[in-house]
Amino acid sequence: MHEAGLAAAIADAVQRAGPLDGATRVRLLVTGGHDDPEAFDDALRLHLHGQAPDVASAVDIVHVAVERLCLGCGGAFDAVRSDEPCPGCGGSAMPLPVPERVDVELVRNVQ
């Protein structure tokens, strides 16, 4: 699975930024590329844990909705999964490939 490669790149990027402390979280903004966000999250966390346990324990994964076009009414709507129905008419989204993108953010909690 490609999650192993992503985990290596994420671990490398975070570790280059410096050691994580208890006040820093890693937020991954994931757009497109897959239809099962839960399976993606599980696989990515598994690989991260094997490569960088300190990073894995500080990760929050956020799936970003993308614009989809409804086959029923032709309207546009935002959805994370390609099988989410149109909120306007309940129709299916047009099957369009959405390139996968993972943005890494370090979020420092200021007390």
C-alpha positions in Angstrom: 0.0 0.0 0.0 1.2 3.5 -0.6 0.5 4.5 3.0 3.9 3.1 3.9 5.6 5.6 1.6 3.4 8.4 2.9 4.2 7.5 6.5 7.9 7.6 5.7 7.6 11.1 4.1 5.4 12.4 6.9 7.8 11.1 9.6 10.8 12.6 7.8 9.1 16.0 7.4 8.0 16.2 11.0 11.4 15.0 12.4 13.2 17.7 10.3 11.1 20.3 12.0 12.5 19.3 15.3 11.5 17.1 18.2 7.8 17.0 19.2 6.9 18.1 22.6 3.7 17.4 24.5 2.2 20.7 23.3 2.6 20.0 19.6 0.2 18.0 17.4 0.6 16.9 13.8 -2.4 17.6 11.7 -2.7 15.8 8.3 -5.1 17.4 5.9 -6.0 14.6 3.4 -7.8 15.4 0.1 -9.0 12.8 -2.4 -7.3 9.7 -3.5 -9.3 7.1 -1.7 -12.9 6.0 -1.0 -12.5 4.6 2.4 -11.1 7.2 4.8 -11.2 4.9 7.8 -9.1 2.2 6.1 -6.6 4.8 4.9 -6.3 6.2 8.4 -5.8 2.8 10.0 -3.1 1.8 7.4 -1.3 5.2 7.7 -1.3 5.1 11.5 0.0 1.5 11.5 2.9 2.5 9.2 3.6 5.7 11.2 3.7 3.8 14.4 6.3 1.4 13.0 8.5 4.2 11.6 8.1 7.0 14.1 6.0 6.2 17.2 6.4 9.7 18.6 4.9 11.2 15.4 2.1 8.5 15.3 0.9 9.4 18.8 0.7 13.1 17.9 -1.2 12.7 14.6 -4.7 14.0 13.9 -6.0 13.1 10.4 -8.6 15.4 8.8 -10.3 14.5 5.6 -11.0 17.6 3.5 -14.2 17.6 1.4 -13.9 18.2 -2.3 -16.4 19.5 -4.8 -18.5 16.8 -6.5 -21.0 17.1 -9.3 -24.4 15.4 -8.9 -25.5 13.1 -11.7 -29.2 13.7 -10.7 -29.6 17.4 -10.6 -26.2 18.6 -12.0 -25.5 20.7 -8.9 -22.2 20.9 -7.1 -21.7 19.8 -3.5 -18.8 19.1 -1.1 -18.2 15.6 0.1 -15.3 13.6 1.5 -16.3 10.2 0.0 -17.3 9.7 -3.6 -20.4 7.7 -2.6 -21.9 10.5 -0.5 -25.3 11.5 -1.9 -26.2 15.0 -3.2 -27.8 16.9 -0.3 -30.1 18.6 -2.8 -31.7 15.6 -4.5 -30.0 12.5 -3.1 -28.4 11.6 -6.4 -25.0 10.1 -6.9 -21.8 12.0 -7.5 -20.2 11.9 -10.9 -17.2 9.5 -10.7 -14.2 11.7 -11.1 -10.7 10.9 -9.9 -9.5 13.3 -7.3 -5.7 13.3 -6.9 -4.5 12.5 -3.4 -2.9 15.3 -1.4 -1.6 15.2 2.2 -0.6 18.5 3.8 1.3 18.3 7.1 0.7 21.0 9.7 2.4 21.3 13.1 -0.1 22.7 15.6 1.4 24.1 18.8 -1.1 24.3 21.7 -0.5 27.6 23.5 -1.6 27.4 27.1 
